[in-house]
Amino acid sequence: MLPLIRRNLKLFFRNRAGVFFSLLGALISFGLFIIFLKSNMLDSWKQLQHPARVLDLWVIGGTLAVASITTTLNALSRMVSDLEYRVFDDLILTGLSRLKIRLSYVLSATIIGTLLQIALFLIMVSYFSWVDGISIPGYITFQVLIVTILASFSASVLNFTLVYRMKNIDTVGKFSSIVGAASGFLVGIYIPIGVLPTFAQNLVKLTPGAYVAAIYRQLLMHDILKNVQPNILHNLQKTLGIGINLNGNLTTKLQNFAIVTGVTVILLIIILITNKYDQNKSVSTE
């Protein structure tokens, strides 16, 4: 399985345009915040001690969540390409099981998503450090890097289940465009989650990306939120999605981890079941 993972990584990073476009959704979110959204949001939160730094850390968390979705989805397009051009059939002849081949795509996407999130994190931190003087302690940075692995693996498993039955790379490309545009809304960058209508908020709560973004924001903003006045802290957390409002209570970091992990496990079980079904179907047709 390791040779397949190396092959997938090599093919992905060889296509520099593909690497760029896989990050495009996250880069658009980042750019829109800097150019259009930041000034308006600063007016809304001018009562904070360091509003620019608060919002900088907030958007870093959301942008990383977007990147985990778009980069892994783009990486998994290799699987659909292999299916379309019958490369998948050739891989089966190597003696690897269907499950191991499919897991190689998921693990490759996880590695790609992790690496690109780390690169994006370093770019954003460097920019905001230069512009607004933010600083992130080393222990927080380490925790963020760990979360990039969970975020990438969770997004890879989810995206695998979404593109699993797609047989055409063009279809995946169109689907990726939709996901790239929607992901900024689903993690609450374009419009903060607490400002969305009730229906939209409920929709966001069904997507793992919102909880991943909440984890990032809770980690990155932990220290700076200590300086926020208690009378506005809850409203700030609720509006900006620093914790997801479930039954009137904001989720904690541990709860967000549990939700993301639980959804990932359920999706893995679905993958195993569908793989078993496909295997039995393949045997019966031979």
N, C-alpha and C positions, 0 to 999 in steps of 0.2 A: 504493500500500500504506500510505503514511503516514496518509491520511484514515481508513483502517480501524483502524489502531492507535489513533489519537486517539479514534475512536468507541468502541472497546472499553474504553479507559481511562476515558472519560467515563461510560459505562454502569456500570462497576465501582464507581468512587468515588462515584457518585450514590447507590448503595445502601449506606448506612452500616451497616445491619444485616449485609449480606453481607461488608463489610470486617471487621467485628468477628468474625463467625463464622469467617472464613478464618484469623484469628489465634488462635482459641479453643484449638486443639490446643497451640500454643506457650505460650499464657497458662496453660493448665492445668498443663503441665509445669513452668513457672516457679513457679506457685502451690503445687503439691504439694511442690516442693523446699523452698520457704521454710517451709511449714507443717509438713510431716511428715518429709521426708527429711534435711534439713540437720543436725538435731541428732544423729540416729543416725550419719550419716557422719562428723560431727566426732569422735565417740567412736572411730571406726575409724581415724582419721588424726590423733589428738591428738599423735603424735610429731613432726609437721611443725612448722616454725617459725611459720607463719601458716596454719593449716588452713582457717580460714573464707575467707580470700582465695583460697586454692588452689581450694576448692570453688566459690566464686563465679565465678571465671573459667571453671572447668570447665563449669558449668551454662549460662553465657552461650553457650559454643560449641555445646552440644547444643541449646539452645533456638532458636538461629539456624538450625540445620540442620532442625529440625522446622518452623520458619516457612517455610523455602524450599520444603518439600514441600506444606504445607497451603495456603499462599497462592496458589501457582501452580496447584494443582489446582482451587481455587475459581474462579480467574480463567478457567480453560479451560472452565468450565461454560457460558460464553457461547457457545462453539462448538457445544456440544450443543444449547443452546437455539435457536440459529440453524438448526441442522439440523432440529430438531423442528418448528419453525414455518415452515419453508421459506424463511427469510431467506437461507440459503446460496445457494439457487437464484437469488434476486434479485441477490445479489452477483456471481454469475457473469455475469449480463447486463451488468455494468458493463465487461466486457472483461478483467478480471483473471483470471489462470489459477488453477486450483484450488490449485496449490502456493503461489502468493503469498498467497492468502486464508488458507490454513492456516498459513503462516509468520507472518502478521499476528497470529494468535491466540497463537502461541508467543512472539513478541517482546513482545506486550502483557503476557502472563503473566510474562515475564522482568522487564519494567519494574516491574510491580506487586509481584512477589516481592522485588525489590531495594529498592524504596522502603519496603515494610513491614518488611523485615528491618532496614533502617537505623533506622527509627522505634523498633522493638523494642530494638535494640542501645542506643540512647540512653537509653531508659527503664530498662533493666536496669543499665547502667553508672551512671546517676544514683542509682538505688536502692542499689546495693551500695557506691557511693562514700560515700553518706550513712550506711549501716549499718555497714560494715566498713572503710571508708577505702581501698578499692582505687583504683588509678590506672593508666590505660593510656596509654603514650607515644603521641605523635602519629603516629610512623612505623608503629606497630603498628595503630593505628586506620585509617590509610590502607590498609594491606594487608588488613585485615578488610573494608573497604568494597569493595575489588577482588574479594575472594572472594565477596562477596554476589552479584556479577554472575554469576560462574561457577556458584555454587550455584543461583541462580534459573534460569539458562539450562539447566543440566543437569536440574533437577527439572521444568522446563517440557517439555523434550523427552521425558523419561520419562513424565510424566503424560499427554502428548499420545498416546503410543503405547498407554496404558492405557485412555483414554476415547474413542479414535478411532472405535471401532465402536459406541459407545453412542448410542442414538437418542432417549433419554428423559431429561429433566432430573431426574426423580424417581430414576432409577437412579443418576445421578451423585451426587445428594445422599446416597443411602444408602452409596455407595462412599466418598464423602468422610468420612462418619462413621467408617467402618471404618479408613480411612487415618489420620485424626486420632487415633484411639485407639491404633493400632499404632505410629505414628511415634515416640512417646516411648520405646518399647521398642527399636525398630530403631536408634536413635542412642544408646542406653544412658543415658537420663536416669532413668527409673523404677527400673531396676536396672542398675548398672554392667556393661559388657560382659564384663569378666573374671570376674564372679560367675555369669553365666548358665551353664546346662548346655551341654555340648559341641555338641549338636544346635542349640540356639538360637544359639550363637556362630557356627556355620557358616552359619546362615540370615542372621544379621546381616551377615556378610562378603559376601553376595551383593547387598546393597543399597547403592547409591551414597551414600545419606544417611549411612551410618556413616563413610565416608571423608571426606565433607564435614565432618562433626562433628569428625573427627580433625584436619583442616586448621585449623579454627577454634581448637581447643584447643591445638594446637602453636604457633600464632601468639600467642594470648592468654596462654598459660602459659609462654612461652619464658623470660622474665626471672625469674619467681618459681621456676621449677624449678631454676634455678642454685643456689638456696639449700637444695635438698633433698639429704639425705645420700645418697651414691652407693649405699650398701647397700640402700636402700629405693626408689631412683628407678625402677629397672626394674619392680619390682612395682607401683608407683604408676601408671606409664604403661600397663602391661598391664591392670591392673584397671579403670582409669577410661577406657580406650579412647583414650588420648593416643598414637595409633598403633595400627594393627590387627595382631594377631598372625597372621602368615602363615608357615607352615612353621618356626615357632619363633622368627621374627624380627619385630620391630615395624616397621611401615612408616614410612618417613621422610616428611617434608612433600612432597618432590619426588615420591616414589612415589605418595602419595595424589593429588596433582595429576594424575599420569600416568594413574592408574586412572579417576578421574572424567572426565578428558578423553577417554580411550579409549572408555569406555562411552557417552559423549555422541555421539561420532563414529559409533559402531556404530548407535546409535538413529537418528541423522540419516539414515544410509544406508537403514535400514529404512523411514523415513518417505518417502524419495525413491522407493524401490521400490514401496511400496504406493500412492503417489500416481500413479506411472506406470501401475500396474495399473488403478487406478480410471479414469484418463483413457482408457486403451485400451478399457476396458469401456463407458465412456460413449459413445465414438465408435462402437463396434460396435452399440450399441442404437439409435443415431439413424437 
